[in-house]
Amino acid sequence: MTQLLHIDASIRKRRNDNPNHDSISKRLAHCFVSTLKENTSIHNYMYRDVGINPPPFTDQDWLGAVFTKKENRTEEQKNKLAVSDKLIDELIQADIVVISTPMYNYGMPAQLKAWFDQIVRINETFSFDLARGDFPLEPILSGKTLVLLTSCGEFGFEAGGVRESMNHLAPHIRTLSKYLGCEQVFEIGSEYQEFADFRHQSSLESAFVKSRELALKLV
Ligand SMILES: Cc1cc2nc3c(=O)[nH]c(=O)nc-3n(C[C@H](O)[C@H](O)[C@H](O)COP(=O)(O)O)c2cc1C
């Protein structure tokens, strides 16, 4: 029985009056999730659209609360961490994490980064110990699978591609996925959206096919 956490990050809605405005990354995630739902029983489906309802940015009071021992936290500090606690609780429950995201300015949307900043938290999702030498951080969670569905306007961000060095989206999320407890990462992307030509059409179609295939593989 699968517990699924689905995070969408585009500022566009999945469906709009003008279909040209529909979010591609959300459509890919919807395709993946609905194929999974049709073929296996999802025990717990948790959904957040952080593109439309972003978590708050962290600040110095948040940091102060994080570094105050649980038993010593004031009511104000507990409230400050309430969103983070909730988001981490959702992550802990999940065995599959689906993140759909556009590429904005060669990286992830600020709204998605805000979600990661609330979740990647000392003594909750990672531990820190200088006895470990140069790599003091260790994830606390484990055994999860990340499905990453992306859309970008340009192309060639893959290894060996013409824009490989400009890709700060998937490589960043792959690095962070370790601290979500994701030991397996699958990535599917649609490219060329800004060119609106046959290359985009073919990239999009291929991404939908791969999303369905991946869902069937993970059943
Ligand atoms: C604010 C903004 C910044 C963008 N920056 C990039 C970029 O750096 N590289 C790129 O290839 N596409 C970029 N794009 C194009 C989007 O990645 C593309 O439109 C994608 O399909 C958006 O995802 P969505 O369809 O899920 O909303 C940008 C779009 C917006 C709105």
The ligand as an ORCA input file, in Angstrom:
! r2SCAN-3c Opt
* xyz 0 1
  C       9.567     33.308    -14.490
  C       9.964     32.283    -15.522
  C      11.294     31.947    -15.663
  C      11.670     30.989    -16.597
  N      12.984     30.637    -16.706
  C      13.361     29.670    -17.555
  C      14.711     29.261    -17.642
  O      15.575     29.754    -16.950
  N      15.035     28.295    -18.528
  C      14.092     27.681    -19.314
  O      14.460     26.771    -20.069
  N      12.792     28.038    -19.236
  C      12.401     29.011    -18.386
  N      11.093     29.379    -18.289
  C      10.090     28.647    -19.101
  C       9.376     27.611    -18.254
  O      10.287     26.711    -17.668
  C       8.363     26.855    -19.097
  O       7.394     27.767    -19.546
  C       7.692     25.727    -18.341
  O       6.840     25.026    -19.212
  C       6.907     26.252    -17.149
  O       6.381     25.151    -16.422
  P       4.805     24.927    -16.338
  O       4.350     24.679    -17.756
  O       4.641     23.716    -15.475
  O       4.175     26.144    -15.746
  C      10.699     30.354    -17.398
  C       9.349     30.723    -17.255
  C       8.997     31.680    -16.327
  C       7.526     32.044    -16.177
*
